[in-house]
């Protein structure tokens, strides 16, 4: 059951983050893009944390598969990169050097999303869906 919740949260997180990134890329001309970008990405980040919690709970309750595989390691990297991306996104409103902070936010966001999609693909391969 925990693995199903893990999978559900991670797919939901990936979808939210893809939509949030698309808002930043394609809908910048709309006056609501930033609010939508923040909403989708924050929701995706929360789902990412919940999905990670489900994976940890699954390991604790008996599966015993720790961070031995690529899926787990890339997933952890994606979670860490996402934490920094969210922090930089919110910090950019208060930063003195906005250009540097925003550039770091954009590049970490791209790296985070790539890691999330790669970890998701590896996870789907692990369970035999792909």
N, C-alpha and C positions, 0 to 999 in steps of 0.2 A: 504493500500500500504506500509506503514512504517513497519508493522509487517512482511510482506513478505520480505522486504529488511533485516529486523532484522534476520529473519530465514535464509535467504540466506547467509548473512555475517557470522552468527554463525556456520552454517554447513561448509562453506568454511574454517573458522578459525580452526574448529575441525579437518578437513581433513589435512590442512597444518601442524598443530601441531603434529598430529599422524605421518605424513611422516617425519617431522623434528626429532621427538624422535626416529623413526625407523632408521634414518640415523645415529644417535649417538650410537644406540645399535648394529645394524647389519652391518653397512658399515664402521666401524672404520678402517678396513684394507685398504680401498681405500684412495687415496691421496686427493680426492675431498670431503670427508665426512663433514669436518668442514664448508666449504663454503656452501654446500647444507643444512646442519643443520641450519646455521645462516639465510640463505635465506628463507627457509620454515618457520622457527619459527618467523622471523621478519614479514614476510607476514601474517602469522596467527595472530600475535599480532595486527597488523594494522587492519586486518579484525575484530578482537575481539573488538577493540575500535570503529570501524565504526558500528558494530552491536549494541554495547551498546548505541551509539549515536542515532541510529534508535529507540531503545526501549525508551529512554528518550524523544525523539521527539514525539513518539506515546503517551506517558503519558501526555505530555504538550498540545498536540493538541486535547485532549478530552477524552481519554479512562478512565483516572482517576485512574487506578490501579497502585498504588505506590509499594513500596517495602514490601508488606504485605505477600507475599507467599514465599514458599521454593525456587521456581524457581528463583525469583528475588534476594533473599538473597544469594543463592549459586552462582548465576551468578556474583554478585558483589564481592563475595569472590574470585571467579576465576579470575576476572579482576585485583583485587589487587594483588593476588599471581603472576599472569602473569607479572605484572609491575615489581615486585621485581625479578622474574626469569630472565627477559630480562636484567634488570640492572646488576644483578650478572654475567650473561653470558658475557656481554661486559666488565664489570669491571675485570673479571678474567684474562684478558690479561695484566692488569696493576697491579694487586694485589701483595702484598709482600708474603702473605701466600696463595698461590694458592690452596693448598689441602683443606683448610677450605672453601674458597669461592666456589670452584667447588663442594664440597659435599653439600653445601647449595643450589647451583644452581640445582644440580640433584634432591634433595629432594623436593624443591619448584616446580620444573618442573613436577615431578610426581604428586604432590598434585594439581597443577594447572590443569593438563590434566584430572585428576580424577574429579575435580569440574566441569570442562567444559563439560565433557561427562555426568555427573549426571544432571547438569542444562539443557543440551540439551535434555536429556531423559524426564525430568520433563516438559519442554516446549512442547515437542511433545505430551505428555500425556494431557497437558492443552488444546491443540487445537484439540485433538481427532485423531491424526495420529497413536499413539501407544496405 
